[in-house]
């Protein structure tokens, strides 16, 4: 397995580039961090943040399971294979 494929195999499997996938992952990271902090506060002060963490997790779960993977885009090399220089 090449070093490049370590970074691109999974994003390509869901029809995203490395940077597109990074953006999506980061859009989940922020709310998850906030939910974790809310759960920490709730652990010590159970009258605060009563539903914050669970509501966030439910919202993110719905968002993640409703994502439809985009079809993978052919690479430049794949597109060139179909090019006929005689035409």
DSSP file (Angstrom, degrees, kcal/mol; ACC not computed):
  #  RESIDUE AA STRUCTURE BP1 BP2  ACC     N-H-->O    O-->H-N    N-H-->O    O-->H-N    TCO  KAPPA ALPHA  PHI   PSI    X-CA   Y-CA   Z-CA
    1    1 A X              0   0    0      0, 0.0     2,-0.1     0, 0.0     5,-0.0   0.000 360.0 360.0 360.0 128.4    0.0    0.0    0.0
    2    2 A X     >  -     0   0    0      1,-0.1     4,-1.2     4,-0.0     0, 0.0  -0.355 360.0-116.0 -79.1 160.9    1.5    3.3   -1.0
    3    3 A X  H  > S+     0   0    0      1,-0.2     4,-0.8     2,-0.2     3,-0.4   0.903 116.0  54.3 -61.7 -41.3    1.7    6.3    1.3
    4    4 A X  H >> S+     0   0    0      1,-0.2     4,-1.5     2,-0.2     3,-1.1   0.910 103.9  54.4 -60.5 -42.3   -0.7    8.3   -1.0
    5    5 A X  H 3> S+     0   0    0      1,-0.3     4,-2.4     2,-0.2     5,-0.3   0.796  97.6  64.7 -66.6 -25.7   -3.4    5.5   -0.9
    6    6 A X  H 3< S+     0   0    0     -4,-1.2    -1,-0.3    -3,-0.4     4,-0.3   0.857 112.2  35.8 -60.2 -33.3   -3.3    5.7    2.9
    7    7 A X  H << S+     0   0    0     -3,-1.1     4,-0.3    -4,-0.8    -2,-0.2   0.684 127.9  33.3 -92.9 -20.7   -4.7    9.2    2.6
    8    8 A X  H  X S+     0   0    0     -4,-1.5     4,-2.4     2,-0.1     5,-0.2   0.651  93.4  81.1-113.6 -17.9   -6.9    8.8   -0.4
    9    9 A X  H  X S+     0   0    0     -4,-2.4     4,-1.5    -5,-0.2    -3,-0.1   0.941  99.5  39.4 -60.1 -51.5   -8.4    5.3   -0.4
   10   10 A X  H  > S+     0   0    0     -5,-0.3     4,-1.0    -4,-0.3     3,-0.4   0.953 115.7  49.9 -67.4 -49.3  -11.2    6.0    2.1
   11   11 A X  H >4>S+     0   0    0     -4,-0.3     5,-2.8     1,-0.2     3,-0.9   0.914 112.1  49.7 -55.5 -40.5  -12.2    9.5    0.8
   12   12 A X  H ><5S+     0   0    0     -4,-2.4     3,-1.5     1,-0.2    -1,-0.2   0.834 102.0  62.7 -65.7 -30.9  -12.4    8.1   -2.7
   13   13 A X  H 3<5S+     0   0    0     -4,-1.5    -1,-0.2    -3,-0.4    -2,-0.2   0.735 109.0  41.2 -68.0 -20.1  -14.6    5.2   -1.5
   14   14 A X  T <<5S-     0   0    0     -4,-1.0    56,-1.2    -3,-0.9    -1,-0.3   0.193 123.8-103.4-109.4  14.4  -17.2    7.7   -0.5
   15   15 A X  T < 5S+     0   0    0     -3,-1.5     2,-0.3     1,-0.3    -3,-0.2   0.808  81.8 117.0  75.2  31.1  -16.7    9.9   -3.6
   16   16 A X      < -     0   0    0     -5,-2.8    -1,-0.3    -6,-0.2    -2,-0.2  -0.901  61.8-120.5-127.8 157.0  -14.7   12.7   -2.0
   17   17 A X     >  -     0   0    0     -2,-0.3     4,-2.5    -3,-0.1     5,-0.2  -0.393  42.2 -98.7 -80.9 172.0  -11.3   14.1   -2.4
   18   18 A X  H  > S+     0   0    0      1,-0.2     4,-2.1     2,-0.2     5,-0.1   0.932 125.1  43.7 -56.4 -47.9   -8.9   14.2    0.5
   19   19 A X  H  > S+     0   0    0      2,-0.2     4,-2.1     1,-0.2    -1,-0.2   0.848 111.8  52.2 -73.5 -33.7   -9.8   17.9    1.3
   20   20 A X  H  > S+     0   0    0      2,-0.2     4,-2.1     1,-0.2    -1,-0.2   0.931 112.1  47.2 -62.6 -44.0  -13.5   17.4    0.8
   21   21 A X  H  X S+     0   0    0     -4,-2.5     4,-2.8     1,-0.2    -2,-0.2   0.882 108.8  54.6 -65.7 -37.4  -13.4   14.5    3.2
   22   22 A X  H  X S+     0   0    0     -4,-2.1     4,-2.6    -5,-0.2    -1,-0.2   0.920 107.9  50.4 -60.1 -43.4  -11.4   16.6    5.7
   23   23 A X  H  X S+     0   0    0     -4,-2.1     4,-1.8     2,-0.2    -2,-0.2   0.911 111.7  46.6 -62.1 -43.4  -14.0   19.3    5.6
   24   24 A X  H  X S+     0   0    0     -4,-2.1     4,-0.9     2,-0.2    -2,-0.2   0.936 113.1  49.2 -64.5 -46.0  -16.8   16.8    6.3
   25   25 A X  H >X S+     0   0    0     -4,-2.8     4,-1.8     1,-0.2     3,-0.7   0.904 111.5  49.2 -61.5 -41.3  -14.9   15.2    9.1
   26   26 A X  H 3X S+     0   0    0     -4,-2.6     4,-1.7     1,-0.2    -1,-0.2   0.832 103.2  60.7 -67.6 -30.5  -14.1   18.5   10.7
   27   27 A X  H 3X S+     0   0    0     -4,-1.8     4,-0.5     1,-0.2    -1,-0.2   0.739 110.9  41.9 -69.1 -19.8  -17.8   19.5   10.4
   28   28 A X  H <X S+     0   0    0     -4,-0.9     4,-2.0    -3,-0.7    -2,-0.2   0.768 106.7  63.2 -88.6 -31.8  -18.5   16.5   12.7
   29   29 A X  H  X S+     0   0    0     -4,-1.8     4,-2.6     2,-0.2     5,-0.2   0.898  98.5  53.4 -63.1 -43.2  -15.6   17.1   15.0
   30   30 A X  H  X S+     0   0    0     -4,-1.7     4,-2.3     1,-0.2     5,-0.2   0.960 112.2  41.8 -59.8 -55.2  -16.8   20.5   16.3
   31   31 A X  H  X S+     0   0    0     -4,-0.5     4,-2.5     1,-0.2    -1,-0.2   0.869 114.2  53.6 -61.4 -35.1  -20.2   19.4   17.4
   32   32 A X  H  X S+     0   0    0     -4,-2.0     4,-2.3     2,-0.2    -1,-0.2   0.906 108.7  48.8 -66.7 -39.7  -18.8   16.2   18.8
   33   33 A X  H  X S+     0   0    0     -4,-2.6     4,-2.2     2,-0.2    -2,-0.2   0.923 112.3  48.6 -62.9 -43.3  -16.3   18.2   20.9
   34   34 A X  H  X S+     0   0    0     -4,-2.3     4,-2.4     1,-0.2    -2,-0.2   0.903 110.9  50.6 -62.8 -40.9  -19.1   20.4   22.2
   35   35 A X  H  X S+     0   0    0     -4,-2.5     4,-2.4     1,-0.2    -1,-0.2   0.893 109.2  51.9 -64.5 -39.0  -21.2   17.4   23.0
   36   36 A X  H  X S+     0   0    0     -4,-2.3     4,-2.0     2,-0.2    -2,-0.2   0.904 110.3  47.7 -63.5 -41.6  -18.3   15.9   24.9
   37   37 A X  H  X S+     0   0    0     -4,-2.2     4,-2.5     2,-0.2    -2,-0.2   0.896 110.9  51.8 -65.8 -39.5  -17.9   19.1   26.9
   38   38 A X  H  X S+     0   0    0     -4,-2.4     4,-2.7     1,-0.2    -2,-0.2   0.902 109.5  49.9 -62.9 -40.1  -21.6   19.2   27.6
   39   39 A X  H  X S+     0   0    0     -4,-2.4     4,-1.9     2,-0.2    -1,-0.2   0.878 109.6  51.6 -66.2 -36.7  -21.5   15.6   28.9
   40   40 A X  H  X S+     0   0    0     -4,-2.0     4,-1.2     2,-0.2    -2,-0.2   0.926 111.8  46.0 -64.7 -44.8  -18.5   16.5   31.1
   41   41 A X  H >X S+     0   0    0     -4,-2.5     4,-2.8     1,-0.2     3,-0.6   0.934 112.1  52.0 -61.3 -45.5  -20.4   19.4   32.6
   42   42 A X  H 3< S+     0   0    0     -4,-2.7    -1,-0.2     1,-0.2    -2,-0.2   0.835 101.2  61.8 -61.9 -33.5  -23.5   17.2   33.0
   43   43 A X  H 3< S+     0   0    0     -4,-1.9     3,-0.3     1,-0.2    -1,-0.2   0.886 117.3  28.7 -60.9 -38.4  -21.5   14.6   34.8
   44   44 A X  H << S+     0   0    0     -4,-1.2     2,-0.4    -3,-0.6    -2,-0.2   0.767 134.0  32.1 -93.3 -29.6  -20.7   17.0   37.6
   45   45 A X    ><  -     0   0    0     -4,-2.8     3,-2.7    -5,-0.2    -1,-0.2  -0.718  69.2-177.8-128.8  79.6  -23.7   19.2   37.4
   46   46 A X  T 3  S+     0   0    0     -2,-0.4    -4,-0.1     1,-0.3    -1,-0.1   0.591  77.9  65.3 -62.9 -10.5  -26.6   16.9   36.3
   47   47 A X  T 3  S+     0   0    0     -3,-0.1     2,-0.3     2,-0.1    -1,-0.3   0.541  95.7  71.6 -86.5  -6.6  -29.1   19.8   36.2
   48   48 A X  S <  S+     0   0    0     -3,-2.7    -3,-0.1     1,-0.2    -4,-0.0  -0.790 103.3   8.1-106.6 152.8  -27.1   21.4   33.3
   49   49 A X  S  > S+     0   0    0     -2,-0.3     4,-0.5     1,-0.1    -1,-0.2   0.873  73.5 167.3  50.7  46.3  -26.9   20.2   29.7
   50   50 A X  T  4 S+     0   0    0     -3,-0.3     4,-0.2     1,-0.2    -1,-0.1   0.877  77.1   9.4 -62.1 -41.8  -29.5   17.6   30.3
   51   51 A X  T  > S+     0   0    0      2,-0.1     4,-2.6     3,-0.1     5,-0.3   0.351 100.0 102.1-120.2   4.7  -30.1   16.7   26.7
   52   52 A X  H  > S+     0   0    0      1,-0.2     4,-2.1     2,-0.2     5,-0.2   0.935  86.0  40.4 -59.3 -52.7  -27.3   18.6   24.9
   53   53 A X  H  X S+     0   0    0     -4,-0.5     4,-2.5     1,-0.2    -1,-0.2   0.935 118.2  46.1 -65.3 -46.8  -25.0   15.7   24.2
   54   54 A X  H  > S+     0   0    0      1,-0.2     4,-2.4     2,-0.2    -1,-0.2   0.894 112.6  50.2 -66.6 -38.4  -27.7   13.2   23.3
   55   55 A X  H  X S+     0   0    0     -4,-2.6     4,-2.3     2,-0.2    -1,-0.2   0.899 111.5  49.3 -65.0 -39.4  -29.4   15.6   21.0
   56   56 A X  H  X S+     0   0    0     -4,-2.1     4,-2.6    -5,-0.3     5,-0.2   0.931 111.4  48.3 -64.6 -45.7  -26.2   16.4   19.3
   57   57 A X  H  X S+     0   0    0     -4,-2.5     4,-2.5     1,-0.2    -2,-0.2   0.911 112.3  49.3 -62.4 -42.6  -25.3   12.8   18.8
   58   58 A X  H  X S+     0   0    0     -4,-2.4     4,-2.3     2,-0.2    -1,-0.2   0.912 112.1  48.3 -62.3 -42.8  -28.8   12.0   17.4
   59   59 A X  H  X S+     0   0    0     -4,-2.3     4,-2.1     1,-0.2    -2,-0.2   0.915 114.4  45.3 -64.9 -43.6  -28.5   15.0   15.0
   60   60 A X  H  X S+     0   0    0     -4,-2.6     4,-2.6     2,-0.2    -2,-0.2   0.875 111.0  53.4 -69.1 -36.7  -25.1   14.0   13.8
   61   61 A X  H  X S+     0   0    0     -4,-2.5     4,-2.7    -5,-0.2     5,-0.2   0.931 110.0  47.8 -62.1 -45.4  -26.1   10.3   13.4
   62   62 A X  H  X S+     0   0    0     -4,-2.3     4,-1.3     1,-0.2    -2,-0.2   0.908 113.0  49.1 -61.9 -41.6  -29.1   11.3   11.2
   63   63 A X  H  < S+     0   0    0     -4,-2.1     4,-0.3     1,-0.2    -2,-0.2   0.911 113.7  45.8 -64.1 -42.2  -26.8   13.5    9.1
   64   64 A X  H >< S+     0   0    0     -4,-2.6     3,-1.0     1,-0.2    -2,-0.2   0.914 113.1  47.5 -69.9 -42.9  -24.2   10.8    8.7
   65   65 A X  H 3< S+     0   0    0     -4,-2.7    -1,-0.2     1,-0.2    -2,-0.2   0.703 109.9  54.2 -75.1 -17.2  -26.6    8.0    7.8
   66   66 A X  T 3< S+     0   0    0     -4,-1.3     2,-0.3    -5,-0.2    -1,-0.2   0.443  81.8 111.0 -93.7  -0.8  -28.5   10.2    5.3
   67   67 A X    <   -     0   0    0     -3,-1.0     2,-0.6    -4,-0.3    -3,-0.0  -0.576  58.0-150.9 -73.5 131.5  -25.3   11.0    3.4
   68   68 A X        -     0   0    0     -2,-0.3     2,-0.1   -54,-0.0    -2,-0.1  -0.910  19.7-120.3-102.7 125.6  -25.3    9.5   -0.1
   69   69 A X        -     0   0    0     -2,-0.6   -54,-0.2     1,-0.1     2,-0.2  -0.402  26.5-126.1 -64.3 137.9  -21.8    8.7   -1.4
   70   70 A X        -     0   0    0    -56,-1.2     2,-0.1     1,-0.1    -1,-0.1  -0.532  33.8 -94.4 -78.3 150.0  -21.1   10.5   -4.6
   71   71 A X        -     0   0    0     -2,-0.2    -1,-0.1     1,-0.1     2,-0.1  -0.425  50.1-101.4 -62.8 140.0  -19.9    8.4   -7.5
   72   72 A X        -     0   0    0    -59,-0.1     2,-0.4    -2,-0.1    -1,-0.1  -0.382  33.7-125.2 -63.9 137.0  -16.1    8.3   -7.7
   73   73 A X        -     0   0    0     -2,-0.1    -1,-0.1    -3,-0.1     2,-0.1  -0.676  27.3-112.7 -82.8 135.3  -14.7   10.6  -10.3
   74   74 A X        -     0   0    0     -2,-0.4    -1,-0.1     1,-0.1     2,-0.0  -0.401  34.1-114.7 -66.6 145.2  -12.4    9.0  -12.8
   75   75 A X     >  -     0   0    0      1,-0.1     4,-2.3    -2,-0.1     5,-0.2  -0.238  27.6-103.6 -72.6 167.9   -8.8   10.0  -12.5
   76   76 A X  H  > S+     0   0    0      1,-0.2     4,-2.3     2,-0.2     5,-0.2   0.904 124.1  53.4 -58.9 -42.0   -7.0   11.9  -15.3
   77   77 A X  H  > S+     0   0    0      1,-0.2     4,-1.3     2,-0.2    -1,-0.2   0.902 108.7  48.9 -62.1 -40.7   -5.2    8.7  -16.3
   78   78 A X  H  > S+     0   0    0      1,-0.2     4,-0.7     2,-0.2    -1,-0.2   0.896 111.6  49.2 -65.4 -39.5   -8.5    6.8  -16.5
   79   79 A X  H >< S+     0   0    0     -4,-2.3     3,-0.8     1,-0.2     4,-0.3   0.873 107.8  54.6 -67.5 -35.7  -10.1    9.6  -18.7
   80   80 A X  H >< S+     0   0    0     -4,-2.3     3,-1.4     1,-0.2    -1,-0.2   0.809  96.1  66.5 -67.7 -29.2   -7.0    9.6  -21.0
   81   81 A X  H 3< S+     0   0    0     -4,-1.3    -1,-0.2     1,-0.3    -2,-0.2   0.807 102.0  48.7 -62.4 -28.0   -7.5    5.8  -21.6
   82   82 A X  T << S+     0   0    0     -3,-0.8     2,-0.4    -4,-0.7    -1,-0.3   0.487  88.8 106.1 -88.7  -3.3  -10.7    6.6  -23.4
   83   83 A X    <   -     0   0    0     -3,-1.4     2,-0.7    -4,-0.3     3,-0.0  -0.624  55.2-159.5 -82.0 130.0   -9.2    9.3  -25.5
   84   84 A X    >   -     0   0    0     -2,-0.4     3,-1.1     1,-0.1    -3,-0.0  -0.918   6.1-165.0-112.3 108.0   -8.6    8.3  -29.1
   85   85 A X  T 3  S+     0   0    0     -2,-0.7    -1,-0.1     1,-0.2    -2,-0.0   0.615  83.3  69.2 -69.4 -10.0   -6.0   10.6  -30.8
   86   86 A X  T 3         0   0    0      1,-0.2    -1,-0.2    -3,-0.0    -3,-0.0   0.803 360.0 360.0 -77.1 -28.5   -7.1    9.4  -34.3
   87   87 A X    <         0   0    0     -3,-1.1    -1,-0.2     0, 0.0    -2,-0.1   0.505 360.0 360.0 -66.6 360.0  -10.5   11.2  -34.1
